[in-house]
Amino acid sequence: MSRKSRPDTDSQPLPPLYAMVHGGLEPVAADEITRDLGGAVKKTARGVVVFRVGALTPDVLKLRTTEDVFLLAWGSDSLTFKPEDLDTIRTWTAKKPDWDQLFRLHHRLRPKTKGRPTYNLICQMQGEHGYRRADAREAFVAGLAGTIPNGWQPTRENAWLEIWLTLRGKTAVCGVRLSDRTMRHRTYKHEHIAASLRPTVAAAMVRLAGIGPGMTILDPMCGAGTILAEAVDTAHRRRGVEVRVAGGDVDPNAMFVTSQNLEKLGPVGLARWDATRLPLAAGSVDRIVCNPPFGKQLETPEKIGPLYQAAAAEWDRVLKPGGRAVFLVMEQDALRGPLQGLGWAPTRQMRVRLLGQPTVMSVWQKPE
């Protein structure tokens, strides 16, 4: 019996888990949880996917489109925005969870390091409520009284055990964090540039692209190379899937950063180029995955339209008939016009907020 299918040895039923994701990408994360992890998605809310698995294994820490994964202690979607919520937070934290079981399951995936165990209690709050985040945290901490073993050391950085309370509008979710910072930040990303794409978002774009054996994947405006890295990782994780990954950028600093980040991941074709005049043969690319510059990243927003118009012509030239492309932009109208003018058809669109800005992730199909 494989480790993935081996029954959990805990005598009690496994509690649900939940993943934190970028708002708007819940369907992509749910698909990964279902197809790759074999989990059963039970509920989604803005930025949260609740699911169950048959056995708790390190595979839950290999998800690529999620920011963090937690064991669910308790959740509610009926906050009142009134101070009475503080009593709910305190009471549910104290009485709802089986903290002993949650801690045992956490320790199974996150073995204790040397020295005294460290812990951190984290409270996040978004939206207007009739109380402060400090008040919610105080109620949360009060509910946990006596739960943390004596002698454990509180710390704010890199704690072994983290218990989170997240309040978003009328929704509250509390859990024990299983993942660490490498789930959202990745170990390969040593160098950054301004407005660098988050790896989990790049992973969602690559997943929507649908990479298959023998394909050539292109990011013509690669920035720090995050999309390229996620494409290489996807191929590695699907053993036997051989793909060619290529990318470039007009910015020499971006090319240096990309080469540093991709150094240990595998072969990637990199070149400094003008994305409106690509040194690639016509019909040589199966998938295009790209996060073009936003208006605020250029000298003037007026440059967006001409840039997208010229780039779209090159994308159409190098993409094979029937090929697919995934883009992430702020100025969706500026992208839609040139692509539809070329006969491309939009097949999916999701609104995602990044760096405080509203963006659109869209999937396009070139006609056969």
Phi, psi and omega per residue, in radians:
M1 nan 2.299 -3.117
S2 -1.247 2.786 3.131
R3 -1.085 -0.605 -3.094
K4 -1.146 -0.550 -3.073
S5 -1.766 -0.049 -3.098
R6 -1.161 2.296 -3.136
P7 -1.053 2.585 3.112
D8 -1.215 2.427 -3.051
T9 -1.479 -0.194 3.096
D10 -1.170 2.342 -3.075
S11 -1.220 -0.392 3.135
Q12 -1.558 2.680 3.088
P13 -1.083 2.542 3.101
L14 -1.157 2.364 3.049
P15 -1.259 2.854 3.042
P16 -1.133 2.820 2.996
L17 -2.035 2.861 2.989
Y18 -2.493 2.593 3.122
A19 -1.985 2.429 2.998
M20 -1.623 2.279 -3.100
V21 -2.355 2.881 3.025
H22 -1.145 2.306 3.137
G23 -0.967 2.231 -3.099
G24 1.864 -0.371 -3.104
L25 -1.785 0.233 -3.136
E26 -0.996 -0.725 3.138
P27 -1.122 -0.585 3.135
V28 -1.220 -0.777 3.108
A29 -1.116 -0.701 3.117
A30 -1.080 -0.667 3.107
D31 -1.140 -0.729 3.114
E32 -1.122 -0.766 3.139
I33 -1.056 -0.711 -3.104
T34 -1.285 -0.878 -3.013
R35 -1.397 -0.763 -3.036
D36 -1.566 -0.622 -3.093
L37 -1.654 -0.355 -3.083
G38 1.350 0.357 3.138
G39 -1.473 2.925 3.095
A40 -2.008 1.972 -3.131
V41 -1.317 2.225 -3.080
K42 -1.812 -0.519 -3.070
K43 -2.880 2.566 3.007
T44 -2.268 2.555 3.009
A45 -2.450 3.009 -3.098
R46 -1.001 1.995 3.093
G47 1.443 0.059 -3.072
V48 -2.403 2.392 3.012
V49 -2.221 2.062 3.121
V50 -1.692 2.325 -3.077
F51 -2.629 2.928 3.068
R52 -2.177 2.645 3.040
V53 -2.253 2.718 3.141
G54 -1.278 -0.516 -3.140
A55 -2.583 2.484 3.141
L56 -1.574 1.875 -3.123
T57 -2.233 2.959 3.096
P58 -1.056 -0.180 3.114
D59 -1.049 -0.493 -3.141
V60 -1.159 -0.345 3.139
L61 -1.562 0.014 -3.123
K62 -1.759 0.052 3.090
L63 -1.072 2.478 -3.044
R64 -1.868 -0.399 -3.074
T65 -1.702 0.082 -3.112
T66 -1.923 2.563 3.131
E67 -1.410 -0.696 -3.125
D68 -2.713 2.724 3.078
V69 -2.223 2.401 -3.065
F70 -2.302 2.667 2.832
L71 -1.412 2.261 -3.075
L72 -1.358 2.133 3.038
A73 -1.570 -0.897 3.026
W74 -2.834 2.794 3.120
G75 -2.622 2.740 3.122
S76 -2.648 2.504 3.028
D77 -2.077 0.513 -3.084
S78 -2.321 0.654 3.028
L79 -1.095 2.583 -3.070
T80 -1.727 -0.136 -3.061
F81 1.196 0.193 -3.129
K82 -1.936 2.838 -3.140
P83 -0.975 -0.359 3.100
E84 -1.064 -0.387 3.091
D85 -1.036 -0.513 -3.107
L86 -1.123 -0.631 3.071
D87 -1.162 -0.668 3.101
T88 -1.095 -0.804 -3.136
I89 -1.045 -0.831 -3.105
R90 -1.127 -0.826 -3.077
T91 -1.188 -0.798 -3.109
W92 -1.174 -0.649 3.105
T93 -1.120 -0.639 -3.100
A94 -1.347 -0.628 -2.915
K95 -1.976 -0.474 -3.038
K96 -1.288 -0.864 -2.989
P97 -1.412 2.705 2.897
D98 -1.672 1.528 -3.027
W99 -1.100 -0.614 3.126
D100 -1.039 -0.789 3.133
Q101 -1.155 -0.743 3.137
L102 -1.058 -0.717 3.135
F103 -1.179 -0.695 3.111
R104 -1.067 -0.757 -3.138
L105 -1.169 -0.695 3.077
H106 -1.049 -0.819 -3.081
H107 -1.124 -0.475 3.136
R108 -1.145 -0.686 3.139
L109 -1.581 -0.410 -3.089
R110 -2.170 1.331 -3.108
P111 -0.952 2.531 -3.078
K112 -1.168 2.435 3.071
T113 -1.515 3.058 -3.133
K114 -1.171 2.704 3.120
G115 1.512 -3.065 -3.115
R116 -1.195 2.389 3.095
P117 -1.040 2.487 3.113
T118 -1.978 2.664 -3.141
Y119 -2.520 2.802 3.098
N120 -2.543 2.383 3.108
L121 -1.901 2.054 -2.987
I122 -2.053 2.288 3.096
C123 -2.153 2.147 3.076
Q124 -2.038 2.521 3.138
M125 -2.532 2.246 3.076
Q126 -2.166 2.473 -3.132
G127 1.672 2.922 -3.129
E128 -1.489 2.227 3.081
H129 -2.283 2.862 -3.135
G130 -1.478 0.500 3.117
Y131 -2.799 2.850 -3.110
R132 -1.537 2.818 3.053
R133 -1.045 -0.638 3.113
A134 -1.079 -0.614 3.108
D135 -1.189 -0.738 3.120
A136 -1.101 -0.717 3.134
R137 -1.133 -0.691 3.124
E138 -1.081 -0.724 3.096
A139 -1.156 -0.686 3.112
F140 -1.073 -0.841 3.140
V141 -1.116 -0.686 3.122
A142 -1.103 -0.670 3.112
G143 -1.160 -0.434 -3.137
L144 -1.580 0.051 -3.097
A145 -0.949 2.210 3.124
G146 1.462 -0.045 -3.118
T147 -1.431 -0.729 -3.134
I148 -1.379 2.199 -3.122
P149 -1.021 2.543 3.073
N150 -1.066 2.481 3.116
G151 1.679 -0.257 3.065
W152 -1.266 2.570 -2.990
Q153 -1.790 2.100 3.062
P154 -1.244 2.481 3.109
T155 -2.664 2.721 -3.127
R156 -1.706 -0.267 -3.055
E157 -2.151 2.281 3.011
N158 0.911 0.784 3.103
A159 -1.213 2.572 3.106
W160 -1.195 -0.774 3.124
L161 -2.007 2.219 3.063
E162 -2.190 2.299 3.042
I163 -2.013 2.184 -3.042
W164 -1.991 2.512 2.906
L165 -2.139 2.134 -3.122
T166 -2.111 2.147 3.123
L167 -1.984 2.116 3.093
R168 -2.308 1.851 -3.084
G169 1.046 -2.179 -3.118
K170 -1.574 0.045 -3.091
T171 -1.768 2.371 3.030
A172 -2.238 2.424 3.078
V173 -2.460 2.374 -3.095
C174 -2.256 2.372 -3.129
G175 -2.884 3.019 3.102
V176 -1.735 2.142 -3.063
R177 -1.298 2.218 3.081
L178 -1.659 -0.613 -3.098
S179 -1.421 2.927 2.981
D180 -2.139 -2.985 -3.016
R181 -1.116 -0.360 -3.095
T182 -1.234 -0.321 3.095
M183 -1.137 -0.734 -3.094
R184 -1.622 -0.479 -3.054
H185 -1.780 -0.367 3.141
R186 1.173 2.623 3.131
T187 -1.451 -0.344 -3.090
Y188 -1.377 -0.346 -2.965
K189 -1.528 1.468 -3.132
H190 -1.538 -0.529 -3.084
E191 -2.044 2.617 -3.112
H192 -2.345 2.787 2.942
I193 -2.264 2.935 -3.114
A194 -1.011 2.392 3.114
A195 1.059 0.507 3.117
S196 -1.068 2.435 -3.065
L197 -1.242 2.437 3.096
R198 -1.230 2.397 -3.101
P199 -0.986 -0.668 -3.112
T200 -1.158 -0.577 3.098
V201 -1.248 -0.742 3.075
A202 -1.053 -0.699 3.123
A203 -1.102 -0.666 3.096
A204 -1.115 -0.698 3.122
M205 -1.127 -0.768 3.127
V206 -1.108 -0.680 3.130
R207 -1.122 -0.746 3.130
L208 -1.146 -0.462 3.138
A209 -1.200 -0.531 3.127
G210 1.227 1.306 -3.090
I211 -1.422 2.335 3.126
G212 -2.241 2.967 -3.111
P213 -0.997 2.417 3.065
G214 1.369 0.025 -3.088
M215 -1.364 2.730 2.971
T216 -1.922 2.157 -3.105
I217 -1.936 2.292 -3.060
L218 -2.165 2.340 2.879
D219 -2.063 1.785 -3.043
P220 -1.340 -0.192 3.104
M221 -2.342 1.263 -2.810
C222 -1.400 -0.241 3.125
G223 0.966 -2.159 -3.128
A224 -1.430 0.004 3.060
G225 1.495 0.288 -3.060
T226 -1.141 -0.748 3.116
I227 -1.101 -0.738 3.119
L228 -1.061 -0.756 3.141
A229 -1.083 -0.736 -3.134
E230 -1.209 -0.569 3.073
A231 -1.157 -0.751 3.094
V232 -1.093 -0.763 -3.133
D233 -1.083 -0.729 3.124
T234 -1.037 -0.755 3.122
A235 -1.123 -0.703 3.135
H236 -1.121 -0.692 -3.075
R237 -1.272 -0.467 3.067
R238 -1.706 1.492 -3.024
R239 -0.975 2.358 -3.133
G240 1.612 -0.121 3.113
V241 -1.595 1.868 3.112
E242 -1.720 2.145 3.130
V243 -2.320 2.815 3.031
R244 -1.918 2.221 -3.114
V245 -2.015 2.258 -3.096
A246 -2.422 2.605 3.120
G247 -2.892 2.911 3.122
G248 -2.895 3.031 -3.132
D249 -2.743 2.723 3.126
V250 -1.390 -0.331 -3.069
D251 -1.522 2.072 -3.136
P252 -1.111 -0.565 3.106
N253 -1.155 -0.691 3.102
A254 -1.084 -0.680 3.139
M255 -1.169 -0.638 3.083
F256 -1.138 -0.801 3.138
V257 -1.060 -0.774 3.132
T258 -1.049 -0.798 -3.122
S259 -1.088 -0.629 3.110
Q260 -1.195 -0.745 -3.099
N261 -1.224 -0.533 -3.059
L262 -1.696 0.019 -3.000
E263 -0.919 -0.720 -3.034
K264 -1.830 0.081 -3.062
L265 -1.507 -0.582 -3.100
G266 2.543 3.078 -3.081
P267 -1.179 2.218 3.066
V268 -2.384 2.299 3.088
G269 -1.387 1.981 -3.099
L270 -2.062 2.496 3.083
A271 -2.732 2.527 3.008
R272 -1.447 2.176 -3.093
W273 -2.671 2.943 2.987
D274 -1.618 2.070 -3.047
A275 -1.133 -0.227 3.092
T276 -1.595 -0.034 3.085
R277 -2.519 1.304 -3.035
L278 -1.348 2.369 3.100
P279 -1.448 0.909 -3.099
L280 -2.211 2.613 -3.140
A281 -1.250 2.658 3.086
A282 -1.093 2.417 3.099
G283 1.116 0.526 -3.077
S284 -1.744 -0.008 -3.017
V285 -2.145 2.376 3.116
D286 -1.594 -0.610 -3.096
R287 -2.417 2.411 2.987
I288 -2.035 2.215 3.099
V289 -2.257 2.089 -2.925
C290 -2.652 2.486 3.029
N291 -2.042 1.408 -3.087
P292 -1.087 2.826 3.116
P293 -1.019 2.456 3.028
F294 -1.457 2.920 -3.136
G295 -0.970 -0.665 -3.103
K296 -1.292 -0.224 3.137
Q297 -1.557 -0.165 3.104
L298 -1.813 2.941 -3.109
E299 -1.079 -0.720 3.099
T300 -2.444 2.496 3.125
P301 -1.041 -0.421 -3.111
E302 -1.129 -0.291 -3.128
K303 -1.373 -0.258 -3.076
I304 -1.082 -0.866 -3.098
G305 -0.982 -0.949 3.121
P306 -1.073 -0.654 3.130
L307 -1.105 -0.852 -3.125
Y308 -1.129 -0.630 3.134
Q309 -1.102 -0.835 -3.122
A310 -1.201 -0.717 -3.132
A311 -1.148 -0.690 -3.116
A312 -1.056 -0.656 3.117
A313 -1.085 -0.681 3.104
E314 -1.256 -0.688 3.082
W315 -1.022 -0.745 -3.133
D316 -1.147 -0.619 -3.127
R317 -1.188 -0.761 -3.024
V318 -1.526 -0.360 -3.117
L319 -1.386 2.349 3.126
K320 -1.146 2.633 3.002
P321 -0.966 2.333 -3.091
G322 1.442 0.002 3.134
G323 -1.252 2.891 -3.072
R324 -2.117 2.603 3.102
A325 -2.397 2.546 3.095
V326 -2.218 2.253 -3.110
F327 -2.243 2.653 3.026
L328 -2.231 2.009 -3.071
V329 -2.474 2.850 2.942
M330 -1.554 -0.772 -3.045
E331 -1.565 1.288 -3.057
Q332 -1.094 -0.620 -3.140
D333 -1.120 -0.657 3.137
A334 -1.173 -0.463 3.100
L335 -1.483 -0.708 -3.040
R336 -1.073 -0.756 -3.081
G337 -0.999 -0.962 3.131
P338 -1.075 -0.693 -3.093
L339 -1.213 -0.762 3.117
Q340 -1.193 -0.532 3.069
G341 -1.112 -0.443 3.099
L342 -1.549 -0.020 3.132
G343 1.611 0.070 3.126
W344 -1.251 2.574 -3.111
A345 -2.004 2.262 3.055
P346 -1.311 2.311 -3.132
T347 -1.973 -0.293 -3.133
R348 -2.803 2.558 3.140
Q349 -2.591 2.337 3.135
M350 -2.369 2.390 3.106
R351 -1.612 2.172 -3.066
V352 -2.286 2.338 3.114
R353 -1.699 2.120 -3.111
L354 -2.274 2.356 3.137
L355 0.893 0.637 3.128
G356 1.343 0.070 -3.080
Q357 -1.984 2.448 3.060
P358 -1.306 2.249 3.125
T359 -2.268 2.941 3.107
V360 -2.241 2.228 3.022
M361 -1.765 2.123 -3.062
S362 -2.285 2.597 3.125
V363 -1.994 2.333 -3.068
W364 -2.228 2.573 3.112
Q365 -2.103 2.213 3.049
K366 -1.443 2.415 -3.110
P367 -1.122 2.680 3.108
E368 -1.158 nan nan
